[in-house]
Amino acid sequence: MFRPVFSLLVLILSLIALPARAEGYERIATREDFVAAVEGRDMRIGLLGITLNVRADGTITGDAMGWPVTGKWDWQDGFFCREMDWSGTPIPYNCQLVERRGDDIRFTVDKGKGDSARFALR
């Protein structure tokens, strides 16, 4: 059952993940600015039931479709780099461009060259 659900999640994320465009977003270029934006706040994609917490100590916790998410992150050369685990399924290490517009934060994989996902900050 887990594999079909994971496949469905990947399909859904591929449908909503679009190439990054400016659209009023401003790049977060430093670790300090990133931590200031996310520390103590949930990052959510409500439609998919995803809630993540990214902490200043380099840990990631959360929930996606009812299963736990854990991970670690660091900041390298202006990019958010993370690896995660979704209930036993590894999510490989990737460095991402981070941008913010108000209470929306957008992560674009492959250092800004790939698809992006938008989270609401709560």
C-alpha positions in Angstrom: 0.0 0.0 0.0 2.8 2.4 0.8 4.3 2.4 -2.8 1.0 3.3 -4.5 0.5 6.2 -2.1 4.1 7.4 -2.6 3.6 7.2 -6.4 0.4 9.2 -6.0 2.2 11.8 -4.0 5.0 12.1 -6.6 2.3 12.4 -9.3 0.5 15.2 -7.4 3.7 17.1 -6.7 4.7 16.9 -10.3 1.4 18.4 -11.3 1.7 21.3 -8.9 5.4 21.8 -9.2 6.1 24.3 -11.9 9.2 26.0 -13.1 10.1 29.0 -10.9 9.1 32.4 -12.1 9.7 35.8 -10.5 6.0 36.5 -9.6 7.0 38.9 -6.8 9.1 36.4 -5.0 12.4 37.6 -3.4 15.3 35.2 -3.0 16.4 34.3 0.5 20.2 34.3 0.2 21.4 33.7 3.7 21.0 31.1 6.4 20.1 33.8 8.9 17.3 35.2 6.7 16.0 31.7 6.0 15.9 30.8 9.7 14.2 34.1 10.5 11.5 33.3 8.0 10.7 29.7 9.0 11.8 29.3 12.7 8.7 28.4 14.8 6.4 28.3 11.9 4.7 25.5 10.0 5.2 25.2 6.3 2.1 23.7 4.7 0.7 22.5 1.5 -2.9 22.0 2.7 -4.3 20.3 -0.4 -1.8 17.5 0.0 -1.8 17.3 3.8 1.9 18.3 4.1 3.2 20.1 7.2 6.9 20.6 7.7 8.9 22.3 10.5 12.4 23.4 9.6 14.4 24.3 12.7 17.6 26.3 13.2 19.4 23.3 14.6 19.4 21.7 11.2 16.5 19.3 11.7 13.3 18.8 9.8 10.1 17.2 11.2 6.6 17.0 9.9 3.8 15.0 8.4 2.8 14.2 4.9 -0.5 12.4 4.1 -0.5 11.0 7.7 3.0 9.6 7.7 6.0 11.2 9.5 8.7 13.2 7.8 12.2 13.6 9.3 15.3 15.1 7.9 18.4 17.3 8.1 19.3 20.5 6.3 22.2 22.9 6.0 22.9 26.1 4.0 25.5 26.0 1.3 26.5 28.8 -1.1 23.1 30.5 -0.8 21.0 27.4 -1.1 18.9 25.3 1.3 20.3 21.7 1.1 18.3 18.9 2.6 17.7 15.2 2.8 14.6 13.6 4.3 12.8 10.4 5.0 9.1 10.0 4.5 8.0 7.0 6.7 10.9 4.9 5.5 11.2 6.2 2.0 14.3 8.3 1.4 14.0 11.7 -0.2 17.5 12.3 -1.6 19.8 15.2 -0.8 19.1 18.2 -3.0 20.1 21.9 -2.8 17.3 24.3 -3.5 16.7 28.0 -4.3 14.5 29.5 -1.6 12.2 32.5 -2.3 9.6 34.3 -0.3 6.5 36.4 -1.0 4.7 37.4 2.1 3.6 34.2 3.9 4.5 32.0 0.9 7.8 30.3 0.6 8.9 28.6 -2.5 11.6 25.9 -2.9 13.0 25.2 -6.4 15.1 22.0 -6.7 18.5 21.7 -8.4 19.6 25.1 -7.2 16.7 26.8 -8.9 16.9 24.9 -12.2 14.1 22.4 -11.5 10.5 22.2 -10.4 9.3 24.2 -7.4 6.8 23.7 -4.6 5.1 26.5 -2.7 4.4 26.3 1.0 2.2 28.6 3.2 3.9 29.8 6.3 1.7 29.6 9.4 
